[in-house]
Amino acid sequence: MKISASSGIAIAALGIALASFSLAAHADCSYPKAPSAMPDGKTASEAEMVDAMKAFKAYNDEVTAFGSCLDLETKNKAAGTAQLMQLKTLQMKKHNAAVDELQQKAKVFNEQVRLFKARAT
């Protein structure tokens, strides 16, 4: 079967459009960003610690929303396909990475909270 030049261009354009749509679909779930600043519990003021606590609570909410977004995106895909299984695996890895990062950052923050509280005693 021969493909004419104009048909080849149309097929290429369709391929680019589909690829762009696919990338846009994956861009809907934004990976949560951890708070950039970590207060030093030995020297931070109470206001700095409270601000950091609020930032971590917001970050936790963002990680939860990210997981929900990934679940919704998976449910919107056709069931039973090999691509769906690949998508589920990829999204599970993304979500696990976000949760792991949250847990690591929270561990460090909780240590700073302990240091801050130890100053008061």
PAKOLFI-774523 format. One record per atom (N, C-alpha, C, CB): residue number from 1; y, x, z; residue in three letters; chain. Coordinates in steps of 0.2 Angstrom, whole numbers, plus 2048, in hexadecimal, padded with zeros to 3 digits. Last residue first. Glycine has a CB too. Layout:
REM residues N
{NUM, {Y, X, Z}, 'ALA', 'A'}
...
REM end
This chain:
REM residues 121
{121, {878, 83B, 983}, 'THR', 'A'}
{121, {874, 83B, 98A}, 'THR', 'A'}
{121, {876, 842, 98E}, 'THR', 'A'}
{121, {86D, 83B, 989}, 'THR', 'A'}
{120, {87E, 83C, 978}, 'ALA', 'A'}
{120, {881, 838, 97C}, 'ALA', 'A'}
{120, {87D, 838, 983}, 'ALA', 'A'}
{120, {880, 830, 97A}, 'ALA', 'A'}
{119, {876, 845, 970}, 'ARG', 'A'}
{119, {87D, 847, 972}, 'ARG', 'A'}
{119, {87F, 843, 978}, 'ARG', 'A'}
{119, {882, 847, 96C}, 'ARG', 'A'}
{118, {86C, 83D, 96C}, 'ALA', 'A'}
{118, {86A, 842, 971}, 'ALA', 'A'}
{118, {871, 845, 974}, 'ALA', 'A'}
{118, {866, 847, 96E}, 'ALA', 'A'}
{117, {871, 836, 961}, 'LYS', 'A'}
{117, {870, 832, 968}, 'LYS', 'A'}
{117, {86E, 837, 96E}, 'LYS', 'A'}
{117, {86A, 82D, 967}, 'LYS', 'A'}
{116, {871, 840, 958}, 'PHE', 'A'}
{116, {877, 83D, 95A}, 'PHE', 'A'}
{116, {876, 839, 961}, 'PHE', 'A'}
{116, {879, 837, 954}, 'PHE', 'A'}
{115, {863, 842, 957}, 'LEU', 'A'}
{115, {868, 848, 959}, 'LEU', 'A'}
{115, {86E, 845, 95B}, 'LEU', 'A'}
{115, {869, 84D, 953}, 'LEU', 'A'}
{114, {85F, 836, 952}, 'ARG', 'A'}
{114, {85C, 838, 958}, 'ARG', 'A'}
{114, {861, 83E, 95B}, 'ARG', 'A'}
{114, {855, 83B, 957}, 'ARG', 'A'}
{113, {866, 836, 946}, 'VAL', 'A'}
{113, {867, 831, 94B}, 'VAL', 'A'}
{113, {865, 833, 951}, 'VAL', 'A'}
{113, {864, 82A, 949}, 'VAL', 'A'}
{112, {85F, 840, 93F}, 'GLN', 'A'}
{112, {866, 841, 941}, 'GLN', 'A'}
{112, {869, 83C, 946}, 'GLN', 'A'}
{112, {86A, 841, 93A}, 'GLN', 'A'}
{111, {853, 83A, 93E}, 'GLU', 'A'}
{111, {853, 840, 942}, 'GLU', 'A'}
{111, {85B, 842, 944}, 'GLU', 'A'}
{111, {851, 846, 93E}, 'GLU', 'A'}
{110, {856, 830, 935}, 'ASN', 'A'}
{110, {854, 82E, 93C}, 'ASN', 'A'}
{110, {854, 834, 940}, 'ASN', 'A'}
{110, {84D, 82B, 93C}, 'ASN', 'A'}
{109, {859, 838, 929}, 'PHE', 'A'}
{109, {85E, 834, 92D}, 'PHE', 'A'}
{109, {85C, 832, 934}, 'PHE', 'A'}
{109, {860, 82E, 929}, 'PHE', 'A'}
{108, {84C, 83C, 926}, 'VAL', 'A'}
{108, {851, 841, 928}, 'VAL', 'A'}
{108, {857, 83E, 92C}, 'VAL', 'A'}
{108, {854, 844, 921}, 'VAL', 'A'}
{107, {846, 830, 924}, 'LYS', 'A'}
{107, {843, 835, 929}, 'LYS', 'A'}
{107, {849, 83A, 92B}, 'LYS', 'A'}
{107, {83D, 838, 927}, 'LYS', 'A'}
{106, {84D, 82B, 919}, 'ALA', 'A'}
{106, {84D, 828, 920}, 'ALA', 'A'}
{106, {84B, 82C, 925}, 'ALA', 'A'}
{106, {849, 821, 91F}, 'ALA', 'A'}
{105, {849, 834, 90F}, 'LYS', 'A'}
{105, {850, 834, 911}, 'LYS', 'A'}
{105, {851, 831, 918}, 'LYS', 'A'}
{105, {854, 831, 90C}, 'LYS', 'A'}
{104, {83B, 831, 90F}, 'GLN', 'A'}
{104, {83D, 838, 910}, 'GLN', 'A'}
{104, {845, 838, 913}, 'GLN', 'A'}
{104, {83D, 83C, 90A}, 'GLN', 'A'}
{103, {83C, 823, 90B}, 'GLN', 'A'}
{103, {839, 825, 911}, 'GLN', 'A'}
{103, {83B, 82C, 913}, 'GLN', 'A'}
{103, {831, 825, 911}, 'GLN', 'A'}
{102, {843, 824, 8FF}, 'LEU', 'A'}
{102, {846, 820, 904}, 'LEU', 'A'}
{102, {843, 823, 90B}, 'LEU', 'A'}
{102, {845, 819, 903}, 'LEU', 'A'}
{101, {839, 82B, 8F7}, 'GLU', 'A'}
{101, {83F, 82E, 8F8}, 'GLU', 'A'}
{101, {843, 82B, 8FE}, 'GLU', 'A'}
{101, {844, 82E, 8F2}, 'GLU', 'A'}
{100, {82F, 822, 8F8}, 'ASP', 'A'}
{100, {82D, 828, 8FB}, 'ASP', 'A'}
{100, {834, 82C, 8FC}, 'ASP', 'A'}
{100, {829, 82D, 8F6}, 'ASP', 'A'}
{99, {835, 817, 8F0}, 'VAL', 'A'}
{99, {833, 816, 8F7}, 'VAL', 'A'}
{99, {832, 81D, 8FB}, 'VAL', 'A'}
{99, {82C, 812, 8F8}, 'VAL', 'A'}
{98, {836, 81D, 8E4}, 'ALA', 'A'}
{98, {83C, 81B, 8E7}, 'ALA', 'A'}
{98, {83B, 81A, 8EF}, 'ALA', 'A'}
{98, {83E, 814, 8E4}, 'ALA', 'A'}
{97, {829, 820, 8E1}, 'ALA', 'A'}
{97, {82D, 825, 8E1}, 'ALA', 'A'}
{97, {834, 823, 8E5}, 'ALA', 'A'}
{97, {82F, 828, 8DA}, 'ALA', 'A'}
{96, {824, 813, 8E0}, 'ASN', 'A'}
{96, {821, 817, 8E5}, 'ASN', 'A'}
{96, {826, 81D, 8E6}, 'ASN', 'A'}
{96, {81A, 81A, 8E3}, 'ASN', 'A'}
{95, {82B, 80E, 8D5}, 'HIS', 'A'}
{95, {82C, 80B, 8DB}, 'HIS', 'A'}
{95, {82A, 810, 8E1}, 'HIS', 'A'}
{95, {828, 805, 8DB}, 'HIS', 'A'}
{94, {826, 817, 8CB}, 'LYS', 'A'}
{94, {82D, 817, 8CC}, 'LYS', 'A'}
{94, {82E, 814, 8D3}, 'LYS', 'A'}
{94, {830, 813, 8C7}, 'LYS', 'A'}
{93, {818, 814, 8CB}, 'LYS', 'A'}
{93, {81A, 81A, 8CD}, 'LYS', 'A'}
{93, {822, 81B, 8CE}, 'LYS', 'A'}
{93, {818, 81F, 8C7}, 'LYS', 'A'}
{92, {819, 806, 8C7}, 'MET', 'A'}
{92, {816, 808, 8CE}, 'MET', 'A'}
{92, {818, 80F, 8D0}, 'MET', 'A'}
{92, {80E, 807, 8CE}, 'MET', 'A'}
{91, {81D, 808, 8BA}, 'GLN', 'A'}
{91, {822, 805, 8BF}, 'GLN', 'A'}
{91, {81F, 806, 8C6}, 'GLN', 'A'}
{91, {822, 7FD, 8BE}, 'GLN', 'A'}
{90, {812, 80E, 8B5}, 'LEU', 'A'}
{90, {818, 812, 8B5}, 'LEU', 'A'}
{90, {81D, 80F, 8BA}, 'LEU', 'A'}
{90, {81C, 811, 8AE}, 'LEU', 'A'}
{89, {808, 804, 8B7}, 'THR', 'A'}
{89, {807, 80B, 8B9}, 'THR', 'A'}
{89, {80E, 80E, 8BA}, 'THR', 'A'}
{89, {802, 80F, 8B5}, 'THR', 'A'}
{88, {80E, 7F9, 8AF}, 'LYS', 'A'}
{88, {80D, 7F9, 8B6}, 'LYS', 'A'}
{88, {80C, 7FF, 8BA}, 'LYS', 'A'}
{88, {807, 7F4, 8B7}, 'LYS', 'A'}
{87, {80E, 7FF, 8A2}, 'LEU', 'A'}
{87, {814, 7FE, 8A5}, 'LEU', 'A'}
{87, {814, 7FD, 8AD}, 'LEU', 'A'}
{87, {817, 7F7, 8A2}, 'LEU', 'A'}
{86, {800, 800, 8A0}, 'GLN', 'A'}
{86, {804, 807, 8A0}, 'GLN', 'A'}
{86, {80B, 805, 8A4}, 'GLN', 'A'}
{86, {806, 809, 899}, 'GLN', 'A'}
{85, {7FD, 7F3, 8A0}, 'MET', 'A'}
{85, {7FA, 7F7, 8A5}, 'MET', 'A'}
{85, {7FE, 7FE, 8A6}, 'MET', 'A'}
{85, {7F3, 7F9, 8A3}, 'MET', 'A'}
{84, {805, 7EF, 895}, 'LEU', 'A'}
{84, {806, 7EC, 89B}, 'LEU', 'A'}
{84, {803, 7F1, 8A1}, 'LEU', 'A'}
{84, {803, 7E5, 89C}, 'LEU', 'A'}
{83, {7FE, 7F6, 88B}, 'GLN', 'A'}
{83, {805, 7F8, 88C}, 'GLN', 'A'}
{83, {807, 7F5, 893}, 'GLN', 'A'}
{83, {80A, 7F5, 887}, 'GLN', 'A'}
{82, {7F2, 7EF, 88A}, 'ALA', 'A'}
{82, {7F2, 7F6, 88D}, 'ALA', 'A'}
{82, {7F9, 7F8, 88F}, 'ALA', 'A'}
{82, {7EF, 7FA, 887}, 'ALA', 'A'}
{81, {7F4, 7DE, 891}, 'THR', 'A'}
{81, {7F4, 7E3, 88B}, 'THR', 'A'}
{81, {7F4, 7EA, 88F}, 'THR', 'A'}
{81, {7FB, 7E2, 887}, 'THR', 'A'}
{80, {7F4, 7D4, 89A}, 'GLY', 'A'}
{80, {7EE, 7D6, 897}, 'GLY', 'A'}
{80, {7EE, 7DB, 892}, 'GLY', 'A'}
{80, {7EB, 7D0, 894}, 'GLY', 'A'}
{79, {804, 7CB, 897}, 'ALA', 'A'}
{79, {7FE, 7CD, 89B}, 'ALA', 'A'}
{79, {7F8, 7CF, 897}, 'ALA', 'A'}
{79, {7FC, 7C7, 8A0}, 'ALA', 'A'}
{78, {814, 7D0, 892}, 'ALA', 'A'}
{78, {80E, 7CD, 890}, 'ALA', 'A'}
{78, {808, 7CF, 894}, 'ALA', 'A'}
{78, {80C, 7CD, 888}, 'ALA', 'A'}
{77, {821, 7D1, 89F}, 'LYS', 'A'}
{77, {81D, 7D4, 899}, 'LYS', 'A'}
{77, {816, 7D0, 898}, 'LYS', 'A'}
{77, {81B, 7DB, 89A}, 'LYS', 'A'}
{76, {825, 7CB, 8AA}, 'ASN', 'A'}
{76, {828, 7C9, 8A4}, 'ASN', 'A'}
{76, {825, 7CC, 89E}, 'ASN', 'A'}
{76, {830, 7CB, 8A4}, 'ASN', 'A'}
{75, {81F, 7D3, 8B4}, 'LYS', 'A'}
{75, {81D, 7CC, 8B3}, 'LYS', 'A'}
{75, {820, 7C9, 8AC}, 'LYS', 'A'}
{75, {81F, 7C7, 8B9}, 'LYS', 'A'}
{74, {827, 7DE, 8B3}, 'THR', 'A'}
{74, {820, 7DF, 8B2}, 'THR', 'A'}
{74, {81D, 7D8, 8B0}, 'THR', 'A'}
{74, {81C, 7E2, 8B7}, 'THR', 'A'}
{73, {833, 7DA, 8B8}, 'GLU', 'A'}
{73, {833, 7DD, 8B1}, 'GLU', 'A'}
{73, {82B, 7DD, 8AF}, 'GLU', 'A'}
{73, {836, 7E4, 8B1}, 'GLU', 'A'}
{72, {82F, 7D7, 8C5}, 'LEU', 'A'}
{72, {832, 7D1, 8C0}, 'LEU', 'A'}
{72, {831, 7D4, 8B9}, 'LEU', 'A'}
{72, {839, 7CF, 8C2}, 'LEU', 'A'}
{71, {82D, 7E3, 8CA}, 'ASP', 'A'}
{71, {827, 7DE, 8CA}, 'ASP', 'A'}
{71, {829, 7D9, 8C5}, 'ASP', 'A'}
{71, {827, 7DB, 8D1}, 'ASP', 'A'}
{70, {839, 7EA, 8C9}, 'LEU', 'A'}
{70, {833, 7EC, 8C5}, 'LEU', 'A'}
{70, {82E, 7E7, 8C5}, 'LEU', 'A'}
{70, {831, 7F3, 8C8}, 'LEU', 'A'}
{69, {840, 7E2, 8D2}, 'CYS', 'A'}
{69, {842, 7E2, 8CB}, 'CYS', 'A'}
{69, {83C, 7E4, 8C6}, 'CYS', 'A'}
{69, {848, 7E6, 8CA}, 'CYS', 'A'}
{68, {83A, 7E5, 8DE}, 'SER', 'A'}
{68, {83A, 7DE, 8DB}, 'SER', 'A'}
{68, {83B, 7DE, 8D4}, 'SER', 'A'}
{68, {83F, 7DA, 8DF}, 'SER', 'A'}
{67, {83D, 7F3, 8DF}, 'GLY', 'A'}
{67, {836, 7F1, 8DE}, 'GLY', 'A'}
{67, {836, 7EA, 8DB}, 'GLY', 'A'}
{67, {833, 7F1, 8E5}, 'GLY', 'A'}
{66, {84B, 7F1, 8E0}, 'PHE', 'A'}
{66, {849, 7F5, 8DA}, 'PHE', 'A'}
{66, {841, 7F3, 8D9}, 'PHE', 'A'}
{66, {849, 7FC, 8DB}, 'PHE', 'A'}
{65, {84D, 7EB, 8EC}, 'ALA', 'A'}
{65, {84F, 7E7, 8E6}, 'ALA', 'A'}
{65, {84C, 7EA, 8E0}, 'ALA', 'A'}
{65, {856, 7E7, 8E5}, 'ALA', 'A'}
{64, {848, 7F5, 8F4}, 'THR', 'A'}
{64, {845, 7EF, 8F4}, 'THR', 'A'}
{64, {846, 7EB, 8EE}, 'THR', 'A'}
{64, {846, 7EB, 8FA}, 'THR', 'A'}
{63, {853, 7FE, 8F1}, 'VAL', 'A'}
{63, {84C, 800, 8F0}, 'VAL', 'A'}
{63, {847, 7FA, 8EF}, 'VAL', 'A'}
{63, {849, 805, 8F5}, 'VAL', 'A'}
{62, {85D, 7F7, 8F6}, 'GLU', 'A'}
{62, {85D, 7F9, 8EF}, 'GLU', 'A'}
{62, {856, 7FB, 8ED}, 'GLU', 'A'}
{62, {862, 7FF, 8EE}, 'GLU', 'A'}
{61, {85B, 7F7, 904}, 'ASP', 'A'}
{61, {85B, 7F0, 900}, 'ASP', 'A'}
{61, {85A, 7F2, 8F9}, 'ASP', 'A'}
{61, {861, 7ED, 902}, 'ASP', 'A'}
{60, {85C, 804, 907}, 'ASN', 'A'}
{60, {855, 801, 908}, 'ASN', 'A'}
{60, {855, 7FA, 904}, 'ASN', 'A'}
{60, {854, 800, 90F}, 'ASN', 'A'}
{59, {86A, 806, 904}, 'TYR', 'A'}
{59, {865, 809, 900}, 'TYR', 'A'}
{59, {85E, 806, 901}, 'TYR', 'A'}
{59, {864, 811, 902}, 'TYR', 'A'}
{58, {86E, 7FE, 90F}, 'ALA', 'A'}
{58, {870, 7FC, 908}, 'ALA', 'A'}
{58, {86B, 7FF, 903}, 'ALA', 'A'}
{58, {877, 7FE, 906}, 'ALA', 'A'}
{57, {86A, 806, 919}, 'LYS', 'A'}
{57, {868, 7FF, 919}, 'LYS', 'A'}
{57, {869, 7FC, 912}, 'LYS', 'A'}
{57, {86B, 7FB, 91E}, 'LYS', 'A'}
{56, {871, 812, 917}, 'PHE', 'A'}
{56, {86A, 812, 916}, 'PHE', 'A'}
{56, {867, 80B, 916}, 'PHE', 'A'}
{56, {867, 815, 91C}, 'PHE', 'A'}
{55, {87E, 80D, 919}, 'ALA', 'A'}
{55, {87C, 810, 912}, 'ALA', 'A'}
{55, {875, 810, 911}, 'ALA', 'A'}
{55, {87F, 817, 911}, 'ALA', 'A'}
{54, {87E, 80A, 926}, 'LYS', 'A'}
{54, {87F, 805, 922}, 'LYS', 'A'}
{54, {87D, 807, 91A}, 'LYS', 'A'}
{54, {886, 803, 922}, 'LYS', 'A'}
{53, {87C, 817, 92B}, 'MET', 'A'}
{53, {877, 812, 92C}, 'MET', 'A'}
{53, {877, 80C, 927}, 'MET', 'A'}
{53, {877, 80F, 934}, 'MET', 'A'}
{52, {888, 81D, 927}, 'ALA', 'A'}
{52, {882, 81F, 924}, 'ALA', 'A'}
{52, {87C, 81A, 925}, 'ALA', 'A'}
{52, {880, 826, 928}, 'ALA', 'A'}
{51, {890, 816, 930}, 'ASP', 'A'}
{51, {891, 815, 928}, 'ASP', 'A'}
{51, {88B, 818, 925}, 'ASP', 'A'}
{51, {897, 81A, 926}, 'ASP', 'A'}
{50, {88C, 81A, 93C}, 'VAL', 'A'}
{50, {88B, 813, 93A}, 'VAL', 'A'}
{50, {88C, 812, 933}, 'VAL', 'A'}
{50, {891, 80F, 93E}, 'VAL', 'A'}
{49, {88F, 828, 93B}, 'MET', 'A'}
{49, {888, 826, 93C}, 'MET', 'A'}
{49, {887, 81E, 93A}, 'MET', 'A'}
{49, {885, 827, 943}, 'MET', 'A'}
{48, {89D, 827, 93B}, 'GLU', 'A'}
{48, {899, 82A, 935}, 'GLU', 'A'}
{48, {892, 828, 935}, 'GLU', 'A'}
{48, {89A, 832, 936}, 'GLU', 'A'}
{47, {89F, 821, 947}, 'ALA', 'A'}
{47, {8A1, 81E, 941}, 'ALA', 'A'}
{47, {89D, 820, 93B}, 'ALA', 'A'}
{47, {8A9, 81E, 940}, 'ALA', 'A'}
{46, {89C, 82B, 950}, 'GLU', 'A'}
{46, {898, 825, 950}, 'GLU', 'A'}
{46, {899, 821, 949}, 'GLU', 'A'}
{46, {89A, 821, 956}, 'GLU', 'A'}
{45, {89C, 83B, 947}, 'SER', 'A'}
{45, {89F, 836, 94B}, 'SER', 'A'}
{45, {89A, 830, 94B}, 'SER', 'A'}
{45, {8A6, 834, 949}, 'SER', 'A'}
{44, {891, 84A, 947}, 'ALA', 'A'}
{44, {894, 843, 944}, 'ALA', 'A'}
{44, {897, 83F, 949}, 'ALA', 'A'}
{44, {88E, 840, 940}, 'ALA', 'A'}
{43, {88A, 854, 94D}, 'THR', 'A'}
{43, {892, 854, 94C}, 'THR', 'A'}
{43, {895, 84E, 94A}, 'THR', 'A'}
{43, {894, 85A, 948}, 'THR', 'A'}
{42, {87D, 852, 94D}, 'LYS', 'A'}
{42, {880, 856, 952}, 'LYS', 'A'}
{42, {887, 856, 952}, 'LYS', 'A'}
{42, {87E, 85E, 951}, 'LYS', 'A'}
{41, {87A, 84B, 941}, 'GLY', 'A'}
{41, {879, 848, 948}, 'GLY', 'A'}
{41, {87C, 84C, 94E}, 'GLY', 'A'}
{41, {872, 846, 949}, 'GLY', 'A'}
{40, {882, 84B, 933}, 'ASP', 'A'}
{40, {87F, 850, 938}, 'ASP', 'A'}
{40, {87F, 84D, 93F}, 'ASP', 'A'}
{40, {882, 857, 938}, 'ASP', 'A'}
{39, {87F, 83F, 926}, 'PRO', 'A'}
{39, {883, 842, 92C}, 'PRO', 'A'}
{39, {87F, 847, 930}, 'PRO', 'A'}
{39, {886, 83C, 930}, 'PRO', 'A'}
{38, {87D, 841, 916}, 'MET', 'A'}
{38, {879, 840, 91C}, 'MET', 'A'}
{38, {87D, 843, 921}, 'MET', 'A'}
{38, {872, 844, 91B}, 'MET', 'A'}
{37, {882, 83A, 906}, 'ALA', 'A'}
{37, {884, 83E, 90C}, 'ALA', 'A'}
{37, {880, 83C, 912}, 'ALA', 'A'}
{37, {88B, 83D, 90E}, 'ALA', 'A'}
{36, {87C, 832, 8FD}, 'SER', 'A'}
{36, {87E, 839, 8FB}, 'SER', 'A'}
{36, {87F, 83D, 901}, 'SER', 'A'}
{36, {883, 839, 8F6}, 'SER', 'A'}
{35, {86F, 826, 8FE}, 'PRO', 'A'}
{35, {876, 828, 900}, 'PRO', 'A'}
{35, {877, 830, 8FF}, 'PRO', 'A'}
{35, {877, 826, 907}, 'PRO', 'A'}
{34, {866, 825, 8EE}, 'ALA', 'A'}
{34, {866, 826, 8F6}, 'ALA', 'A'}
{34, {86D, 828, 8F8}, 'ALA', 'A'}
{34, {861, 82C, 8F8}, 'ALA', 'A'}
{33, {865, 819, 8E2}, 'LYS', 'A'}
{33, {868, 81F, 8E4}, 'LYS', 'A'}
{33, {868, 820, 8EC}, 'LYS', 'A'}
{33, {86F, 821, 8E1}, 'LYS', 'A'}
{32, {858, 810, 8D9}, 'PRO', 'A'}
{32, {85D, 811, 8DF}, 'PRO', 'A'}
{32, {85F, 818, 8E1}, 'PRO', 'A'}
{32, {85A, 80D, 8E5}, 'PRO', 'A'}
{31, {858, 80D, 8C8}, 'TYR', 'A'}
{31, {855, 811, 8CE}, 'TYR', 'A'}
{31, {85A, 812, 8D3}, 'TYR', 'A'}
{31, {852, 818, 8CB}, 'TYR', 'A'}
{30, {859, 7FD, 8C1}, 'SER', 'A'}
{30, {85D, 804, 8C3}, 'SER', 'A'}
{30, {859, 807, 8C9}, 'SER', 'A'}
{30, {864, 803, 8C4}, 'SER', 'A'}
{29, {852, 7F5, 8B6}, 'CYS', 'A'}
{29, {851, 7F6, 8BD}, 'CYS', 'A'}
{29, {854, 7FD, 8BE}, 'CYS', 'A'}
{29, {849, 7F6, 8BE}, 'CYS', 'A'}
{28, {856, 7F5, 8A8}, 'ASP', 'A'}
{28, {858, 7F0, 8AD}, 'ASP', 'A'}
{28, {858, 7F1, 8B4}, 'ASP', 'A'}
{28, {855, 7E9, 8AB}, 'ASP', 'A'}
{27, {850, 7FE, 8A0}, 'ALA', 'A'}
{27, {857, 800, 8A3}, 'ALA', 'A'}
{27, {859, 7FB, 8A8}, 'ALA', 'A'}
{27, {85C, 802, 89E}, 'ALA', 'A'}
{26, {846, 7F8, 899}, 'HIS', 'A'}
{26, {844, 7FD, 89F}, 'HIS', 'A'}
{26, {84B, 7FF, 8A3}, 'HIS', 'A'}
{26, {841, 803, 89D}, 'HIS', 'A'}
{25, {84D, 7F2, 890}, 'ALA', 'A'}
{25, {849, 7EE, 894}, 'ALA', 'A'}
{25, {847, 7F2, 89A}, 'ALA', 'A'}
{25, {843, 7EB, 891}, 'ALA', 'A'}
{24, {852, 7FC, 888}, 'ALA', 'A'}
{24, {857, 7F8, 88C}, 'ALA', 'A'}
{24, {853, 7F4, 891}, 'ALA', 'A'}
{24, {85B, 7F3, 887}, 'ALA', 'A'}
{23, {847, 801, 882}, 'LEU', 'A'}
{23, {84B, 805, 887}, 'LEU', 'A'}
{23, {84F, 801, 88B}, 'LEU', 'A'}
{23, {84F, 80B, 884}, 'LEU', 'A'}
{22, {844, 7F6, 87A}, 'SER', 'A'}
{22, {83F, 7F9, 87F}, 'SER', 'A'}
{22, {843, 7FD, 885}, 'SER', 'A'}
{22, {839, 7FD, 87C}, 'SER', 'A'}
{21, {84F, 7F6, 872}, 'PHE', 'A'}
{21, {84D, 7F0, 876}, 'PHE', 'A'}
{21, {849, 7F2, 87C}, 'PHE', 'A'}
{21, {84A, 7EB, 872}, 'PHE', 'A'}
{20, {84D, 802, 86B}, 'SER', 'A'}
{20, {853, 801, 86F}, 'SER', 'A'}
{20, {852, 7FB, 874}, 'SER', 'A'}
{20, {859, 800, 86B}, 'SER', 'A'}
{19, {841, 800, 865}, 'ALA', 'A'}
{19, {841, 805, 86A}, 'ALA', 'A'}
{19, {847, 804, 86E}, 'ALA', 'A'}
{19, {841, 80C, 866}, 'ALA', 'A'}
{18, {845, 7F6, 85C}, 'LEU', 'A'}
{18, {840, 7F4, 861}, 'LEU', 'A'}
{18, {840, 7F9, 867}, 'LEU', 'A'}
{18, {839, 7F4, 85E}, 'LEU', 'A'}
{17, {84E, 7FD, 854}, 'ALA', 'A'}
{17, {850, 7F7, 858}, 'ALA', 'A'}
{17, {84B, 7F5, 85E}, 'ALA', 'A'}
{17, {851, 7F1, 853}, 'ALA', 'A'}
{16, {845, 806, 84E}, 'ILE', 'A'}
{16, {84B, 808, 853}, 'ILE', 'A'}
{16, {84D, 803, 857}, 'ILE', 'A'}
{16, {851, 80B, 84E}, 'ILE', 'A'}
{15, {83D, 7FD, 847}, 'GLY', 'A'}
{15, {83A, 802, 84C}, 'GLY', 'A'}
{15, {840, 804, 851}, 'GLY', 'A'}
{15, {837, 808, 849}, 'GLY', 'A'}
{14, {847, 7F8, 83E}, 'LEU', 'A'}
{14, {843, 7F4, 843}, 'LEU', 'A'}
{14, {840, 7F8, 848}, 'LEU', 'A'}
{14, {83E, 7F0, 83F}, 'LEU', 'A'}
{13, {84A, 804, 837}, 'ALA', 'A'}
{13, {84F, 800, 83B}, 'ALA', 'A'}
{13, {84C, 7FC, 840}, 'ALA', 'A'}
{13, {854, 7FC, 836}, 'ALA', 'A'}
{12, {83D, 806, 831}, 'ALA', 'A'}
{12, {840, 80B, 836}, 'ALA', 'A'}
{12, {846, 808, 83A}, 'ALA', 'A'}
{12, {843, 811, 832}, 'ALA', 'A'}
{11, {83D, 7FB, 829}, 'ILE', 'A'}
{11, {837, 7FC, 82E}, 'ILE', 'A'}
{11, {83A, 801, 833}, 'ILE', 'A'}
{11, {831, 7FE, 82B}, 'ILE', 'A'}
{10, {847, 7FD, 820}, 'ALA', 'A'}
{10, {847, 7F7, 825}, 'ALA', 'A'}
{10, {842, 7F8, 82A}, 'ALA', 'A'}
{10, {845, 7F1, 820}, 'ALA', 'A'}
{9, {843, 809, 81A}, 'ILE', 'A'}
{9, {849, 809, 81E}, 'ILE', 'A'}
{9, {849, 803, 823}, 'ILE', 'A'}
{9, {850, 809, 81A}, 'ILE', 'A'}
{8, {838, 804, 813}, 'GLY', 'A'}
{8, {837, 809, 818}, 'GLY', 'A'}
{8, {83D, 809, 81D}, 'GLY', 'A'}
{8, {836, 810, 815}, 'GLY', 'A'}
{7, {83E, 7FB, 80B}, 'SER', 'A'}
{7, {839, 7F8, 810}, 'SER', 'A'}
{7, {838, 7FD, 815}, 'SER', 'A'}
{7, {833, 7F6, 80D}, 'SER', 'A'}
{6, {845, 804, 803}, 'SER', 'A'}
{6, {849, 7FF, 807}, 'SER', 'A'}
{6, {844, 7FC, 80C}, 'SER', 'A'}
{6, {84C, 7F9, 802}, 'SER', 'A'}
{5, {83B, 80B, 7FD}, 'ALA', 'A'}
{5, {840, 80F, 802}, 'ALA', 'A'}
{5, {843, 80A, 806}, 'ALA', 'A'}
{5, {844, 813, 7FD}, 'ALA', 'A'}
{4, {82B, 803, 7FF}, 'SER', 'A'}
{4, {831, 805, 7FB}, 'SER', 'A'}
{4, {836, 808, 800}, 'SER', 'A'}
{4, {834, 7FF, 7F7}, 'SER', 'A'}
{3, {81B, 807, 801}, 'ILE', 'A'}
{3, {820, 805, 805}, 'ILE', 'A'}
{3, {826, 807, 801}, 'ILE', 'A'}
{3, {821, 806, 80C}, 'ILE', 'A'}
{2, {80B, 803, 7FB}, 'LYS', 'A'}
{2, {811, 807, 7FB}, 'LYS', 'A'}
{2, {816, 804, 7FE}, 'LYS', 'A'}
{2, {813, 809, 7F3}, 'LYS', 'A'}
{1, {7FA, 804, 800}, 'MET', 'A'}
{1, {800, 800, 800}, 'MET', 'A'}
{1, {806, 804, 800}, 'MET', 'A'}
{1, {800, 7FB, 806}, 'MET', 'A'}
REM end
